[in-house]
Amino acid sequence: MGIVNTWYESDHTLWMRDLMAKHPEWATEQQSGRALWWDLQLDASAQKDYAAAREAQKPYPYDVNFFGE
């Protein structure tokens, strides 16, 4: 393993740091967006029902020579 340059920051990182410094309100918008899509409370019984209702995928769905049933 070689020497790691811990002082280096990419142009994209510098650009993002500059934008976030100019627009600190974006941090709260980012957190609310994350809460909307990722921080969800899952209903275990609903998940169980979804899994039971799922149909098995047919083999080779993208094979052009497969005509199915």
N, CA, C and O atoms as a GROMACS GRO file, in nm:
protein
  276
    1MET      N    1   0.084  -0.117   0.000
    1MET     CA    2   0.000   0.000   0.000
    1MET      C    3   0.089   0.124   0.000
    1MET      O    4   0.194   0.126   0.065
    2GLY      N    5   0.048   0.224  -0.071
    2GLY     CA    6   0.129   0.344  -0.083
    2GLY      C    7   0.086   0.453   0.014
    2GLY      O    8   0.007   0.431   0.105
    3ILE      N    9   0.141   0.568  -0.009
    3ILE     CA   10   0.110   0.684   0.073
    3ILE      C   11  -0.025   0.741   0.027
    3ILE      O   12  -0.048   0.756  -0.093
    4VAL      N   13  -0.111   0.772   0.120
    4VAL     CA   14  -0.242   0.826   0.089
    4VAL      C   15  -0.238   0.977   0.107
    4VAL      O   16  -0.197   1.027   0.212
    5ASN      N   17  -0.281   1.050   0.005
    5ASN     CA   18  -0.286   1.196   0.014
    5ASN      C   19  -0.415   1.238   0.083
    5ASN      O   20  -0.520   1.244   0.020
    6THR      N   21  -0.408   1.266   0.212
    6THR     CA   22  -0.527   1.304   0.286
    6THR      C   23  -0.561   1.451   0.266
    6THR      O   24  -0.669   1.495   0.305
    7TRP      N   25  -0.473   1.527   0.207
    7TRP     CA   26  -0.496   1.669   0.186
    7TRP      C   27  -0.570   1.697   0.056
    7TRP      O   28  -0.617   1.809   0.036
    8TYR      N   29  -0.580   1.600  -0.032
    8TYR     CA   30  -0.641   1.622  -0.162
    8TYR      C   31  -0.793   1.623  -0.152
    8TYR      O   32  -0.852   1.537  -0.086
    9GLU      N   33  -0.858   1.721  -0.218
    9GLU     CA   34  -1.002   1.723  -0.235
    9GLU      C   35  -1.031   1.747  -0.383
    9GLU      O   36  -0.972   1.835  -0.445
   10SER      N   37  -1.121   1.669  -0.437
   10SER     CA   38  -1.152   1.681  -0.579
   10SER      C   39  -1.224   1.812  -0.608
   10SER      O   40  -1.273   1.880  -0.518
   11ASP      N   41  -1.228   1.847  -0.735
   11ASP     CA   42  -1.297   1.968  -0.777
   11ASP      C   43  -1.446   1.960  -0.740
   11ASP      O   44  -1.506   2.060  -0.700
   12HIS      N   45  -1.504   1.842  -0.754
   12HIS     CA   46  -1.644   1.826  -0.721
   12HIS      C   47  -1.670   1.848  -0.572
   12HIS      O   48  -1.768   1.912  -0.535
   13THR      N   49  -1.582   1.796  -0.487
   13THR     CA   50  -1.596   1.816  -0.343
   13THR      C   51  -1.585   1.962  -0.307
   13THR      O   52  -1.663   2.013  -0.226
   14LEU      N   53  -1.489   2.032  -0.367
   14LEU     CA   54  -1.473   2.174  -0.341
   14LEU      C   55  -1.596   2.253  -0.387
   14LEU      O   56  -1.641   2.345  -0.319
   15TRP      N   57  -1.649   2.216  -0.502
   15TRP     CA   58  -1.768   2.281  -0.557
   15TRP      C   59  -1.888   2.260  -0.465
   15TRP      O   60  -1.963   2.354  -0.437
   16MET      N   61  -1.905   2.136  -0.417
   16MET     CA   62  -2.017   2.106  -0.327
   16MET      C   63  -2.002   2.179  -0.194
   16MET      O   64  -2.100   2.229  -0.139
   17ARG      N   65  -1.880   2.186  -0.142
   17ARG     CA   66  -1.858   2.258  -0.016
   17ARG      C   67  -1.891   2.406  -0.033
   17ARG      O   68  -1.949   2.468   0.056
   18ASP      N   69  -1.854   2.462  -0.149
   18ASP     CA   70  -1.882   2.603  -0.177
   18ASP      C   71  -2.033   2.627  -0.188
   18ASP      O   72  -2.084   2.724  -0.133
   19LEU      N   73  -2.102   2.539  -0.257
   19LEU     CA   74  -2.248   2.554  -0.270
   19LEU      C   75  -2.317   2.542  -0.135
   19LEU      O   76  -2.407   2.621  -0.104
   20MET      N   77  -2.276   2.446  -0.054
   20MET     CA   78  -2.339   2.428   0.076
   20MET      C   79  -2.309   2.546   0.170
   20MET      O   80  -2.390   2.579   0.257
   21ALA      N   81  -2.192   2.608   0.153
   21ALA     CA   82  -2.161   2.727   0.233
   21ALA      C   83  -2.247   2.845   0.191
   21ALA      O   84  -2.287   2.926   0.274
   22LYS      N   85  -2.276   2.855   0.061
   22LYS     CA   86  -2.359   2.964   0.010
   22LYS      C   87  -2.507   2.942   0.041
   22LYS      O   88  -2.582   3.038   0.056
   23HIS      N   89  -2.550   2.816   0.050
   23HIS     CA   90  -2.690   2.783   0.070
   23HIS      C   91  -2.707   2.687   0.188
   23HIS      O   92  -2.734   2.568   0.166
   24PRO      N   93  -2.692   2.734   0.311
   24PRO     CA   94  -2.703   2.644   0.426
   24PRO      C   95  -2.845   2.587   0.444
   24PRO      O   96  -2.861   2.484   0.509
   25GLU      N   97  -2.946   2.651   0.387
   25GLU     CA   98  -3.083   2.600   0.399
   25GLU      C   99  -3.102   2.470   0.322
   25GLU      O  100  -3.198   2.397   0.348
   26TRP      N  101  -3.014   2.439   0.230
   26TRP     CA  102  -3.024   2.314   0.154
   26TRP      C  103  -3.006   2.192   0.244
   26TRP      O  104  -3.058   2.084   0.213
   27ALA      N  105  -2.935   2.208   0.353
   27ALA     CA  106  -2.913   2.094   0.443
   27ALA      C  107  -3.045   2.047   0.504
   27ALA      O  108  -3.068   1.926   0.514
   28THR      N  109  -3.132   2.140   0.544
   28THR     CA  110  -3.261   2.101   0.600
   28THR      C  111  -3.351   2.042   0.492
   28THR      O  112  -3.426   1.948   0.519
   29GLU      N  113  -3.345   2.095   0.370
   29GLU     CA  114  -3.423   2.039   0.260
   29GLU      C  115  -3.375   1.897   0.228
   29GLU      O  116  -3.454   1.808   0.198
   30GLN      N  117  -3.245   1.878   0.235
   30GLN     CA  118  -3.189   1.746   0.208
   30GLN      C  119  -3.236   1.645   0.314
   30GLN      O  120  -3.269   1.531   0.281
   31GLN      N  121  -3.239   1.688   0.439
   31GLN     CA  122  -3.284   1.599   0.546
   31GLN      C  123  -3.432   1.566   0.532
   31GLN      O  124  -3.472   1.452   0.556
   32SER      N  125  -3.514   1.664   0.493
   32SER     CA  126  -3.657   1.636   0.477
   32SER      C  127  -3.680   1.544   0.358
   32SER      O  128  -3.770   1.461   0.361
   33GLY      N  129  -3.602   1.558   0.252
   33GLY     CA  130  -3.613   1.468   0.137
   33GLY      C  131  -3.573   1.327   0.174
   33GLY      O  132  -3.635   1.231   0.129
   34ARG      N  133  -3.471   1.314   0.253
   34ARG     CA  134  -3.428   1.181   0.297
   34ARG      C  135  -3.536   1.118   0.384
   34ARG      O  136  -3.566   0.999   0.369
   35ALA      N  137  -3.595   1.195   0.473
   35ALA     CA  138  -3.700   1.142   0.559
   35ALA      C  139  -3.821   1.097   0.477
   35ALA      O  140  -3.887   1.000   0.511
   36LEU      N  141  -3.848   1.168   0.368
   36LEU     CA  142  -3.963   1.134   0.284
   36LEU      C  143  -3.944   1.000   0.216
   36LEU      O  144  -4.038   0.921   0.208
   37TRP      N  145  -3.822   0.973   0.166
   37TRP     CA  146  -3.801   0.854   0.083
   37TRP      C  147  -3.730   0.740   0.153
   37TRP      O  148  -3.752   0.624   0.116
   38TRP      N  149  -3.645   0.766   0.252
   38TRP     CA  150  -3.560   0.662   0.307
   38TRP      C  151  -3.590   0.627   0.452
   38TRP      O  152  -3.579   0.510   0.489
   39ASP      N  153  -3.625   0.722   0.533
   39ASP     CA  154  -3.645   0.697   0.676
   39ASP      C  155  -3.791   0.660   0.703
   39ASP      O  156  -3.862   0.733   0.772
   40LEU      N  157  -3.833   0.547   0.649
   40LEU     CA  158  -3.972   0.504   0.661
   40LEU      C  159  -3.986   0.396   0.768
   40LEU      O  160  -3.894   0.316   0.790
   41GLN      N  161  -4.101   0.395   0.832
   41GLN     CA  162  -4.134   0.288   0.925
   41GLN      C  163  -4.211   0.183   0.845
   41GLN      O  164  -4.319   0.211   0.794
   42LEU      N  165  -4.156   0.063   0.835
   42LEU     CA  166  -4.219  -0.042   0.757
   42LEU      C  167  -4.318  -0.120   0.841
   42LEU      O  168  -4.292  -0.151   0.957
   43ASP      N  169  -4.432  -0.152   0.780
   43ASP     CA  170  -4.533  -0.234   0.845
   43ASP      C  171  -4.500  -0.379   0.815
   43ASP      O  172  -4.506  -0.422   0.700
   44ALA      N  173  -4.466  -0.455   0.918
   44ALA     CA  174  -4.421  -0.593   0.898
   44ALA      C  175  -4.529  -0.680   0.836
   44ALA      O  176  -4.499  -0.764   0.751
   45SER      N  177  -4.654  -0.663   0.877
   45SER     CA  178  -4.761  -0.747   0.822
   45SER      C  179  -4.785  -0.714   0.674
   45SER      O  180  -4.813  -0.804   0.595
   46ALA      N  181  -4.776  -0.586   0.636
   46ALA     CA  182  -4.792  -0.550   0.496
   46ALA      C  183  -4.678  -0.606   0.412
   46ALA      O  184  -4.701  -0.653   0.301
   47GLN      N  185  -4.556  -0.601   0.465
   47GLN     CA  186  -4.443  -0.657   0.392
   47GLN      C  187  -4.460  -0.807   0.371
   47GLN      O  188  -4.424  -0.861   0.266
   48LYS      N  189  -4.514  -0.875   0.472
   48LYS     CA  190  -4.538  -1.019   0.462
   48LYS      C  191  -4.642  -1.048   0.354
   48LYS      O  192  -4.628  -1.143   0.277
   49ASP      N  193  -4.747  -0.966   0.349
   49ASP     CA  194  -4.850  -0.983   0.247
   49ASP      C  195  -4.795  -0.957   0.107
   49ASP      O  196  -4.828  -1.029   0.013
   50TYR      N  197  -4.711  -0.856   0.092
   50TYR     CA  198  -4.650  -0.826  -0.038
   50TYR      C  199  -4.564  -0.942  -0.085
   50TYR      O  200  -4.567  -0.979  -0.203
   51ALA      N  201  -4.487  -0.999   0.006
   51ALA     CA  202  -4.400  -1.111  -0.030
   51ALA      C  203  -4.482  -1.233  -0.069
   51ALA      O  204  -4.444  -1.307  -0.160
   52ALA      N  205  -4.595  -1.256  -0.002
   52ALA     CA  206  -4.679  -1.372  -0.033
   52ALA      C  207  -4.749  -1.356  -0.168
   52ALA      O  208  -4.774  -1.454  -0.237
   53ALA      N  209  -4.780  -1.232  -0.205
   53ALA     CA  210  -4.852  -1.206  -0.330
   53ALA      C  211  -4.759  -1.199  -0.451
   53ALA      O  212  -4.807  -1.195  -0.564
   54ARG      N  213  -4.633  -1.197  -0.430
   54ARG     CA  214  -4.538  -1.183  -0.541
   54ARG      C  215  -4.536  -1.308  -0.628
   54ARG      O  216  -4.533  -1.420  -0.578
   55GLU      N  217  -4.536  -1.288  -0.758
   55GLU     CA  218  -4.531  -1.399  -0.852
   55GLU      C  219  -4.386  -1.426  -0.888
   55GLU      O  220  -4.304  -1.335  -0.895
   56ALA      N  221  -4.356  -1.553  -0.912
   56ALA     CA  222  -4.220  -1.590  -0.950
   56ALA      C  223  -4.189  -1.539  -1.090
   56ALA      O  224  -4.275  -1.542  -1.178
   57GLN      N  225  -4.068  -1.492  -1.110
   57GLN     CA  226  -4.026  -1.443  -1.241
   57GLN      C  227  -4.001  -1.560  -1.333
   57GLN      O  228  -3.941  -1.660  -1.293
   58LYS      N  229  -4.046  -1.547  -1.457
   58LYS     CA  230  -4.024  -1.654  -1.554
   58LYS      C  231  -3.876  -1.653  -1.595
   58LYS      O  232  -3.812  -1.548  -1.591
   59PRO      N  233  -3.823  -1.768  -1.633
   59PRO     CA  234  -3.681  -1.773  -1.670
   59PRO      C  235  -3.655  -1.697  -1.800
   59PRO      O  236  -3.738  -1.696  -1.891
   60TYR      N  237  -3.541  -1.634  -1.807
   60TYR     CA  238  -3.492  -1.564  -1.925
   60TYR      C  239  -3.596  -1.467  -1.982
   60TYR      O  240  -3.639  -1.486  -2.096
   61PRO      N  241  -3.636  -1.366  -1.908
   61PRO     CA  242  -3.740  -1.276  -1.959
   61PRO      C  243  -3.695  -1.191  -2.078
   61PRO      O  244  -3.779  -1.137  -2.149
   62TYR      N  245  -3.565  -1.178  -2.100
   62TYR     CA  246  -3.517  -1.093  -2.208
   62TYR      C  247  -3.460  -1.173  -2.325
   62TYR      O  248  -3.401  -1.116  -2.416
   63ASP      N  249  -3.477  -1.304  -2.322
   63ASP     CA  250  -3.426  -1.388  -2.430
   63ASP      C  251  -3.521  -1.374  -2.548
   63ASP      O  252  -3.640  -1.402  -2.536
   64VAL      N  253  -3.468  -1.332  -2.665
   64VAL     CA  254  -3.551  -1.311  -2.782
   64VAL      C  255  -3.601  -1.443  -2.840
   64VAL      O  256  -3.699  -1.442  -2.915
   65ASN      N  257  -3.538  -1.555  -2.809
   65ASN     CA  258  -3.580  -1.684  -2.860
   65ASN      C  259  -3.676  -1.756  -2.766
   65ASN      O  260  -3.719  -1.867  -2.795
   66PHE      N  261  -3.710  -1.694  -2.657
   66PHE     CA  262  -3.799  -1.756  -2.559
   66PHE      C  263  -3.940  -1.703  -2.583
   66PHE      O  264  -3.964  -1.583  -2.572
   67PHE      N  265  -4.031  -1.792  -2.617
   67PHE     CA  266  -4.166  -1.750  -2.650
   67PHE      C  267  -4.263  -1.769  -2.535
   67PHE      O  268  -4.379  -1.727  -2.544
   68GLY      N  269  -4.220  -1.829  -2.428
   68GLY     CA  270  -4.304  -1.845  -2.310
   68GLY      C  271  -4.409  -1.952  -2.328
   68GLY      O  272  -4.400  -2.039  -2.415
   69GLU      N  273  -4.507  -1.942  -2.242
   69GLU     CA  274  -4.613  -2.043  -2.246
   69GLU      C  275  -4.730  -1.996  -2.328
   69GLU      O  276  -4.828  -2.069  -2.342
   0.00000   0.00000   0.00000
